[in-house]
Amino acid sequence: MVRVLLNVRFFIGRIFGWDRTEPARAHTETFADRLTEADRSASLVPAGERDGLFRCVYRFENESLSELTNRTAHAAALSALVETPGNYRFYFAVYVRNNVRFTPFYMALIDPMRRLVVYPSLLRGVRARWKRSVGAA
């Protein structure tokens, strides 16, 4: 279901040019540009390296930040795995900054699908990979 929604979104995005980076925006500051040298050297992958649809800002042992910038929005996705007494807790957050006046309308339009389909599917995938690798519930 998520793949179908993404294909529809990318089809519509091609029609309206939402995923193109405008030349003026191509030189705007990214989160990767803000990394300290210590964080940049501690990252397991180079800042700016492609990570699916996103570009990696940093990836530490238990934390990762990726970002996407296009004509619709400047978005960042953070995931972190924190050890708790006898367990682990997974944190996931998405931050979206407006790029244009259309961004709030676009985010409101896709919000139900993000909350009801995309994020639950993503988190089910994380849980399944965790169970396969660790064998925990």
Disulfide bonds with the S-S distance in Angstrom:
none
